[in-house]
């Protein structure tokens, strides 16, 4: 049996104390969590990416002004006031980091994963991106140029991953499940149809 996650244990203890004192309602906490899991999160970004893969005019709008294009889906807000979208190509692979803290486009990617906020990721991705990507399971050919983009409170970046081969006959709804949070950060590729 594995050791319990110390952060999860602390969160549970804190929630228990706050509930006992009548300071929070567990149902309200569950509602907030569900909101970020279902309404704000990677599923939103996946819809945006899938549409960009199937609609050239939308793709152009997305790359020209990510904030406005994302707003066409009704996604936006404080953590998405300036979303910039970077398209991966055969020659260029984009990856996102926030070297200062954990700036992240919540409306399209949800809450940032713990590793994204870690000091190791934040420093090493800038210094040795190819090595870090390989450690995360993404080995890129040496001919592919890697561009690292530093998110900030002013501008938050999202990667438009390349559309997987063999998906030309798929609709946007069928393509969305192939788009992962990690592919929109740039630490992975979109899934192929047989991987989902």
Backbone as JSON, one array per atom type, in Angstrom:
{
  "sequence": "XXXXXXXXXXXXXXXXXXXXXXXXXXXXXXXXXXXXXXXXXXXXXXXXXXXXXXXXXXXXXXXXXXXXXXXXXXXXXXXXXXXXXXXXXXXXXXXXXXXXXXXXXXXXXXXXXXXXXXXXXXXXXXXXXXXXXXXXXXXXXXXXXXXXXXXXXXXXXXXXXXXXXXXXXXXXXXXXXXXXXXXXXXXXXXXXXXXX",
  "N": [[0.84, -1.18, 0.0], [0.55, 2.22, -0.84], [1.94, 5.3, 0.45], [-0.17, 7.88, 1.74], [-0.9, 10.87, -0.07], [0.7, 13.71, 1.09], [-0.2, 16.33, 0.75], [-2.87, 16.01, 0.01], [-3.83, 14.91, 2.36], [-3.5, 17.07, 4.13], [-5.23, 18.93, 2.93], [-7.7, 17.64, 3.21], [-7.87, 17.58, 6.02], [-7.91, 20.32, 6.61], [-10.27, 21.09, 5.28], [-12.1, 19.6, 6.77], [-11.87, 20.79, 9.36], [-12.69, 23.43, 8.78], [-15.29, 22.92, 7.97], [-16.42, 21.81, 10.31], [-16.4, 24.08, 11.92], [-18.25, 25.58, 10.72], [-17.56, 27.29, 8.68], [-17.3, 26.73, 6.01], [-19.25, 25.19, 3.42], [-19.45, 21.88, 2.57], [-20.75, 21.07, 0.24], [-20.68, 23.34, -1.32], [-17.95, 23.52, -1.78], [-17.61, 21.18, -3.28], [-19.09, 21.92, -5.52], [-17.55, 24.01, -6.58], [-15.2, 22.6, -7.22], [-16.22, 20.79, -9.11], [-16.95, 22.63, -11.06], [-14.44, 23.53, -12.01], [-13.46, 21.13, -12.96], [-15.28, 20.36, -14.93], [-16.53, 22.56, -16.26], [-14.65, 24.58, -16.58], [-11.73, 24.09, -17.99], [-9.53, 21.52, -19.33], [-11.25, 20.25, -21.15], [-12.58, 22.33, -22.34], [-10.49, 23.64, -23.72], [-9.84, 21.56, -25.46], [-12.06, 21.49, -27.14], [-11.73, 23.91, -28.44], [-9.27, 23.52, -29.79], [-9.94, 21.31, -31.44], [-11.85, 22.48, -33.1], [-10.22, 24.34, -34.4], [-8.66, 22.61, -35.86], [-10.46, 21.73, -37.73], [-11.61, 23.87, -38.98], [-10.52, 26.24, -40.94], [-10.76, 29.06, -41.05], [-11.46, 29.7, -38.42], [-9.17, 28.79, -37.15], [-7.26, 30.64, -38.09], [-8.28, 32.98, -36.87], [-7.96, 32.23, -34.21], [-5.16, 32.02, -33.92], [-4.47, 34.62, -34.49], [-5.79, 36.19, -32.57], [-6.15, 34.92, -29.74], [-7.71, 35.27, -27.41], [-10.14, 36.49, -28.27], [-11.05, 34.54, -30.09], [-11.36, 32.28, -28.45], [-13.35, 33.26, -26.84], [-15.54, 33.03, -28.48], [-16.59, 30.6, -27.86], [-17.61, 31.12, -25.46], [-15.83, 31.08, -23.42], [-13.71, 32.54, -21.03], [-12.49, 35.19, -18.92], [-10.91, 36.28, -15.83], [-8.44, 34.83, -15.61], [-8.0, 34.41, -18.2], [-7.73, 36.67, -19.73], [-5.91, 37.53, -21.63], [-5.17, 35.48, -23.88], [-2.84, 33.71, -25.69], [-2.2, 31.9, -28.57], [-0.22, 29.27, -29.77], [0.99, 27.67, -32.57], [1.98, 24.38, -33.2], [4.27, 22.91, -35.5], [5.69, 20.9, -38.17], [8.33, 21.64, -38.0], [8.65, 23.28, -35.76], [8.26, 23.19, -32.31], [6.25, 24.15, -29.7], [6.32, 25.04, -26.24], [5.02, 25.63, -22.99], [5.64, 27.55, -20.06], [5.7, 28.94, -16.76], [7.86, 30.98, -15.44], [7.93, 32.47, -13.12], [5.82, 31.82, -11.35], [2.88, 30.32, -11.52], [1.32, 31.04, -13.74], [-1.38, 30.64, -15.97], [-3.71, 29.58, -18.45], [-6.62, 29.35, -17.27], [-9.41, 29.26, -18.2], [-9.35, 27.63, -20.49], [-7.66, 25.52, -19.94], [-8.05, 24.69, -17.35], [-7.21, 24.11, -13.89], [-3.73, 24.52, -13.08], [-1.44, 21.77, -13.34], [0.33, 20.11, -10.63], [3.06, 19.62, -11.22], [3.6, 21.58, -13.11], [3.79, 23.85, -11.61], [6.04, 23.39, -10.17], [9.35, 24.12, -9.0], [11.46, 22.84, -10.28], [10.44, 22.16, -12.87], [9.85, 24.74, -13.81], [12.36, 26.01, -13.94], [14.09, 24.23, -15.28], [12.81, 23.7, -17.75], [13.26, 25.96, -19.24], [16.06, 26.04, -19.39], [16.89, 23.5, -20.35], [15.06, 22.36, -22.44], [14.62, 20.21, -24.32], [15.61, 17.95, -23.02], [13.97, 17.86, -20.72], [11.45, 17.53, -21.91], [11.84, 15.0, -23.06], [12.14, 13.48, -20.74], [9.56, 13.64, -19.84], [8.35, 12.05, -21.61], [8.21, 12.81, -24.27], [9.97, 12.63, -26.98], [11.63, 14.51, -29.2], [12.65, 14.95, -32.6], [15.97, 15.93, -33.41], [16.02, 17.88, -35.35], [13.81, 19.43, -34.97], [12.86, 22.56, -33.88], [12.67, 23.91, -30.66], [10.54, 26.03, -28.97], [10.27, 27.94, -26.13], [7.82, 29.36, -24.16], [7.07, 31.93, -21.95], [4.65, 32.22, -19.7], [2.68, 34.8, -18.16], [1.22, 37.09, -15.77], [0.06, 38.9, -17.43], [-0.02, 37.8, -20.08], [-1.12, 34.71, -21.21], [-0.27, 31.55, -22.34], [-1.2, 29.08, -24.77], [-0.86, 25.98, -26.39], [-1.39, 25.04, -29.72], [-1.68, 21.97, -30.68], [-0.31, 19.73, -33.2], [-2.47, 18.29, -35.59], [-3.35, 14.91, -35.33], [-2.14, 12.36, -37.54], [-4.12, 10.56, -39.92], [-6.67, 11.34, -39.22], [-8.36, 12.72, -40.83], [-11.0, 12.23, -41.57], [-12.5, 12.66, -39.33], [-14.81, 14.39, -37.22], [-15.07, 17.57, -35.46], [-16.14, 17.03, -32.93], [-15.4, 14.37, -32.66], [-12.67, 14.6, -32.69], [-11.96, 16.1, -30.43], [-11.59, 14.45, -28.03], [-8.99, 13.58, -28.46], [-7.3, 15.53, -27.77], [-5.22, 16.55, -25.26], [-4.65, 17.96, -21.98], [-1.89, 18.17, -21.51], [-0.9, 18.23, -24.13], [-1.72, 20.72, -24.88], [-0.17, 22.3, -23.33], [2.23, 21.69, -24.31], [3.92, 19.65, -23.61], [3.44, 17.2, -24.56], [2.22, 15.29, -27.36], [-0.8, 15.49, -29.31], [-3.2, 12.87, -28.94], [-3.24, 9.85, -30.89], [-5.88, 8.32, -32.83], [-6.02, 5.57, -32.05], [-4.91, 5.61, -29.53], [-6.6, 6.66, -27.62]],
  "CA": [[0.0, 0.0, 0.0], [1.37, 3.42, -0.93], [1.73, 6.35, 1.44], [-1.11, 8.9, 1.27], [-0.32, 12.14, -0.51], [0.64, 14.63, 2.24], [-1.01, 17.52, 0.43], [-4.27, 15.59, 0.08], [-4.15, 14.74, 3.78], [-3.66, 18.41, 4.7], [-6.44, 19.54, 2.38], [-8.83, 16.98, 3.86], [-7.91, 18.04, 7.41], [-8.34, 21.72, 6.6], [-11.69, 21.12, 4.92], [-12.83, 19.06, 7.92], [-11.89, 21.82, 10.41], [-13.52, 24.55, 8.33], [-16.67, 22.46, 7.96], [-16.84, 21.72, 11.71], [-16.59, 25.43, 12.47], [-19.32, 26.23, 9.97], [-17.0, 28.33, 7.81], [-17.55, 26.35, 4.61], [-20.23, 24.14, 3.16], [-18.8, 20.9, 1.68], [-21.43, 21.05, -1.07], [-20.16, 24.49, -2.08], [-16.6, 23.13, -2.22], [-17.8, 20.21, -4.37], [-19.57, 22.68, -6.68], [-16.39, 24.72, -7.15], [-14.33, 21.6, -7.82], [-16.9, 20.31, -10.33], [-16.87, 23.71, -12.04], [-13.12, 23.52, -12.63], [-13.25, 19.86, -13.65], [-16.18, 20.16, -16.06], [-16.87, 23.78, -16.98], [-13.43, 25.32, -16.87], [-10.67, 23.1, -17.98], [-8.99, 20.97, -20.57], [-12.3, 19.93, -22.13], [-12.82, 23.57, -23.09], [-9.39, 23.8, -24.65], [-9.93, 20.51, -26.48], [-13.08, 21.93, -28.11], [-11.12, 25.0, -29.22], [-8.28, 22.91, -30.68], [-10.63, 20.49, -32.45], [-12.45, 23.39, -34.09], [-9.13, 24.9, -35.2], [-8.23, 21.55, -36.77], [-11.49, 21.45, -38.75], [-12.14, 25.13, -39.51], [-9.34, 27.08, -41.21], [-11.02, 30.47, -40.71], [-11.36, 29.8, -36.97], [-7.74, 28.62, -36.82], [-6.61, 31.94, -38.32], [-8.72, 33.89, -35.8], [-7.37, 31.76, -32.96], [-3.74, 32.37, -33.89], [-4.35, 36.08, -34.53], [-6.25, 36.75, -31.29], [-6.66, 33.78, -28.99], [-8.75, 35.67, -26.45], [-11.41, 36.67, -28.98], [-11.5, 33.28, -30.67], [-11.81, 31.44, -27.34], [-14.61, 33.85, -26.37], [-16.61, 32.54, -29.34], [-17.14, 29.45, -27.16], [-18.1, 31.57, -24.17], [-14.78, 30.89, -22.43], [-12.94, 33.75, -20.75], [-12.44, 35.56, -17.51], [-9.69, 36.88, -15.31], [-7.24, 34.05, -15.94], [-7.96, 34.26, -19.66], [-7.91, 38.01, -20.3], [-5.04, 37.64, -22.8], [-4.71, 34.13, -24.24], [-2.11, 33.67, -26.95], [-2.14, 30.51, -29.02], [1.0, 28.99, -30.53], [0.77, 26.47, -33.36], [3.09, 23.48, -33.47], [4.42, 22.51, -36.9], [6.7, 19.84, -38.32], [9.65, 22.19, -37.71], [8.68, 24.04, -34.5], [7.43, 22.68, -31.2], [6.09, 25.15, -28.63], [6.04, 24.55, -24.9], [4.68, 26.75, -22.11], [6.09, 27.52, -18.67], [5.65, 30.23, -16.08], [9.09, 30.94, -14.64], [7.76, 33.17, -11.85], [4.9, 31.14, -10.42], [2.08, 29.3, -12.2], [0.34, 31.68, -14.62], [-1.93, 29.53, -16.74], [-5.01, 29.99, -18.98], [-7.64, 28.51, -16.63], [-10.66, 29.0, -18.93], [-9.2, 26.59, -21.5], [-6.86, 24.39, -19.46], [-8.38, 24.33, -15.97], [-6.17, 24.42, -12.91], [-2.43, 23.98, -13.48], [-1.0, 20.57, -12.6], [1.38, 20.38, -9.64], [4.4, 19.65, -11.82], [3.74, 22.84, -13.83], [4.14, 24.85, -10.61], [7.27, 23.02, -9.47], [10.56, 24.89, -9.34], [12.26, 22.06, -11.24], [9.88, 22.36, -14.21], [9.94, 26.15, -14.18], [13.74, 26.39, -14.27], [14.72, 23.3, -16.23], [12.22, 23.78, -19.09], [13.93, 27.06, -19.94], [17.49, 25.73, -19.58], [17.11, 22.27, -21.11], [13.72, 21.89, -22.8], [14.61, 18.92, -25.01], [15.82, 16.93, -21.99], [12.77, 17.78, -19.88], [10.38, 16.92, -22.71], [12.13, 13.56, -23.17], [11.83, 12.89, -19.43], [8.11, 13.59, -19.74], [7.86, 11.09, -22.6], [8.12, 13.39, -25.61], [11.29, 12.72, -27.62], [11.51, 15.19, -30.49], [13.8, 14.87, -33.48], [16.91, 17.05, -33.22], [15.75, 18.92, -36.35], [12.67, 20.25, -34.53], [13.23, 23.68, -33.01], [11.78, 24.03, -29.5], [10.37, 27.39, -28.46], [9.7, 27.96, -24.78], [7.08, 30.59, -23.95], [6.93, 32.22, -20.52], [3.37, 32.84, -19.34], [2.75, 35.8, -17.09], [-0.1, 37.59, -15.38], [-0.47, 39.66, -18.56], [-0.25, 36.95, -21.25], [-1.08, 33.28, -20.91], [-0.11, 30.83, -23.6], [-1.77, 27.76, -25.0], [-0.31, 25.39, -27.6], [-2.27, 24.36, -30.68], [-0.88, 20.83, -31.14], [-0.57, 19.28, -34.56], [-3.55, 17.3, -35.74], [-2.78, 13.58, -35.57], [-2.35, 11.79, -38.87], [-5.18, 9.57, -39.99], [-7.91, 11.84, -38.61], [-9.01, 13.62, -41.78], [-12.43, 11.96, -41.68], [-13.14, 12.86, -38.04], [-15.42, 15.69, -36.93], [-14.52, 18.26, -34.29], [-16.56, 16.29, -31.73], [-14.61, 13.14, -32.58], [-11.27, 14.98, -32.49], [-11.74, 16.7, -29.11], [-11.0, 13.54, -27.04], [-7.58, 13.34, -28.77], [-6.56, 16.69, -27.27], [-5.0, 16.47, -23.82], [-4.11, 19.15, -21.32], [-0.45, 18.22, -21.72], [-0.61, 18.63, -25.5], [-1.97, 22.16, -24.99], [0.96, 22.94, -22.65], [3.36, 21.43, -25.19], [4.79, 18.6, -23.09], [3.0, 15.96, -25.19], [1.51, 15.44, -28.63], [-2.2, 15.03, -29.25], [-3.3, 11.41, -29.06], [-3.74, 9.31, -32.14], [-7.18, 7.67, -32.54], [-5.89, 4.28, -31.36], [-4.39, 5.81, -28.17], [-7.62, 7.13, -26.64]],
  "C": [[0.89, 1.25, 0.0], [1.0, 4.43, 0.16], [0.71, 7.35, 0.9], [-0.36, 10.18, 0.89], [-0.43, 13.15, 0.63], [-0.2, 15.87, 1.96], [-2.49, 17.17, 0.53], [-4.71, 15.43, 1.53], [-4.38, 16.1, 4.43], [-4.94, 19.09, 4.22], [-7.67, 18.95, 3.05], [-8.99, 17.45, 5.31], [-8.41, 19.48, 7.5], [-9.83, 21.83, 6.28], [-12.55, 20.63, 6.09], [-12.97, 20.12, 9.04], [-12.81, 22.97, 10.02], [-14.99, 24.17, 8.3], [-17.21, 22.38, 9.39], [-17.15, 23.08, 12.32], [-17.67, 26.22, 11.72], [-18.84, 27.31, 9.02], [-17.16, 28.0, 6.32], [-18.61, 25.27, 4.56], [-19.58, 23.15, 2.19], [-19.45, 20.83, 0.3], [-20.95, 22.2, -1.95], [-18.76, 24.18, -2.6], [-16.7, 22.16, -3.39], [-18.25, 20.9, -5.65], [-18.41, 23.4, -7.37], [-15.47, 23.73, -7.86], [-14.94, 21.09, -9.13], [-16.83, 21.36, -11.44], [-15.52, 23.68, -12.77], [-12.83, 22.23, -13.37], [-14.07, 19.76, -14.93], [-16.39, 21.4, -16.91], [-15.66, 24.6, -17.38], [-12.33, 24.29, -16.88], [-10.28, 22.58, -19.33], [-10.04, 20.6, -21.6], [-12.64, 21.15, -22.97], [-11.73, 23.77, -24.14], [-9.44, 22.78, -25.78], [-10.96, 20.88, -27.55], [-12.51, 23.01, -29.03], [-10.13, 24.41, -30.24], [-8.96, 22.11, -31.79], [-11.29, 21.37, -33.51], [-11.37, 23.99, -34.98], [-8.61, 23.87, -36.21], [-9.2, 21.35, -37.93], [-12.01, 22.71, -39.45], [-10.98, 26.11, -39.69], [-9.56, 28.54, -40.82], [-10.93, 30.66, -39.19], [-9.9, 29.68, -36.53], [-7.0, 29.95, -36.98], [-6.99, 32.95, -37.24], [-8.06, 33.52, -34.48], [-5.91, 32.18, -32.84], [-3.53, 33.89, -33.9], [-4.74, 36.72, -33.2], [-6.94, 35.63, -30.51], [-7.81, 34.13, -28.06], [-10.1, 35.8, -27.12], [-11.94, 35.36, -29.53], [-12.03, 32.34, -29.59], [-13.15, 31.94, -26.82], [-15.79, 33.44, -27.24], [-17.29, 31.32, -28.73], [-17.76, 29.84, -25.82], [-17.08, 31.4, -23.06], [-14.01, 32.19, -22.26], [-12.93, 34.02, -19.27], [-11.08, 36.05, -17.11], [-8.42, 36.14, -15.69], [-7.11, 33.82, -17.45], [-8.15, 35.58, -20.37], [-7.04, 38.22, -21.54], [-4.44, 36.26, -23.08], [-4.06, 34.2, -25.61], [-1.88, 32.21, -27.33], [-0.98, 30.34, -29.99], [0.83, 27.67, -31.27], [2.06, 25.66, -33.54], [3.07, 23.11, -34.95], [5.42, 21.35, -36.97], [8.08, 20.32, -37.88], [9.78, 22.87, -36.35], [7.72, 23.4, -33.5], [7.43, 23.72, -30.09], [5.78, 24.48, -27.31], [5.9, 25.76, -23.98], [5.18, 26.49, -20.69], [5.76, 28.88, -18.07], [6.83, 30.23, -15.12], [8.92, 31.6, -13.28], [6.88, 32.41, -10.86], [4.14, 30.04, -11.16], [1.0, 29.93, -13.07], [-0.07, 30.69, -15.71], [-3.31, 29.94, -17.24], [-6.15, 29.09, -18.47], [-8.88, 28.25, -17.47], [-10.55, 27.86, -19.97], [-8.39, 25.38, -21.03], [-7.2, 23.96, -18.03], [-7.26, 24.75, -15.03], [-4.84, 23.83, -13.35], [-2.07, 22.74, -12.68], [0.14, 20.93, -11.65], [2.75, 20.49, -10.26], [4.64, 20.96, -12.56], [4.21, 23.94, -12.88], [5.48, 24.56, -9.93], [8.46, 23.85, -9.94], [11.4, 24.16, -10.38], [11.75, 22.25, -12.67], [10.13, 23.78, -14.68], [11.36, 26.54, -14.59], [14.32, 25.49, -15.37], [14.12, 23.4, -17.63], [12.87, 24.89, -19.9], [15.36, 26.68, -20.3], [17.73, 24.52, -20.47], [15.78, 21.65, -21.56], [13.68, 20.51, -23.45], [14.76, 17.77, -24.01], [14.57, 16.76, -21.14], [11.62, 17.14, -20.65], [10.6, 15.41, -22.84], [11.81, 12.85, -21.85], [10.33, 12.75, -19.22], [7.5, 12.67, -20.79], [7.74, 11.61, -24.01], [9.53, 13.59, -26.18], [11.1, 13.32, -29.01], [12.79, 15.02, -31.3], [14.67, 16.11, -33.29], [16.65, 18.19, -34.21], [14.6, 19.84, -35.94], [13.16, 21.32, -33.56], [12.21, 23.8, -31.89], [11.76, 25.49, -29.05], [9.66, 27.32, -27.12], [9.08, 29.34, -24.56], [6.79, 30.76, -22.47], [5.61, 32.94, -20.26], [3.58, 33.84, -18.22], [1.33, 36.2, -16.73], [-0.76, 38.35, -16.54], [-0.86, 38.76, -19.73], [-0.1, 35.49, -20.86], [-1.13, 32.53, -22.23], [-0.77, 29.46, -23.59], [-1.21, 27.26, -26.33], [-1.44, 24.78, -28.43], [-1.46, 23.18, -31.22], [-1.21, 20.48, -32.58], [-1.68, 18.25, -34.56], [-2.92, 15.95, -36.03], [-3.08, 13.09, -36.99], [-3.46, 10.74, -38.79], [-6.49, 10.02, -39.38], [-8.69, 12.75, -39.55], [-10.52, 13.43, -41.85], [-13.19, 12.19, -40.37], [-13.68, 14.28, -37.89], [-14.74, 16.33, -35.72], [-14.9, 17.52, -33.01], [-15.76, 15.0, -31.56], [-13.14, 13.43, -32.29], [-10.99, 15.46, -31.06], [-11.15, 15.71, -28.09], [-9.51, 13.22, -27.29], [-6.69, 14.44, -28.21], [-6.45, 16.58, -25.75], [-4.51, 17.8, -23.27], [-2.62, 19.28, -21.63], [-0.08, 18.61, -23.14], [-0.83, 20.13, -25.69], [-0.96, 22.98, -24.17], [2.21, 22.76, -23.51], [4.3, 20.35, -24.68], [4.4, 17.23, -23.63], [2.42, 16.3, -26.55], [0.04, 15.09, -28.39], [-2.2, 13.52, -29.46], [-3.69, 11.01, -30.47], [-5.04, 8.58, -31.83], [-7.06, 6.35, -31.8], [-5.36, 4.4, -29.94], [-5.46, 6.17, -27.16], [-8.43, 6.02, -26.08]]
}
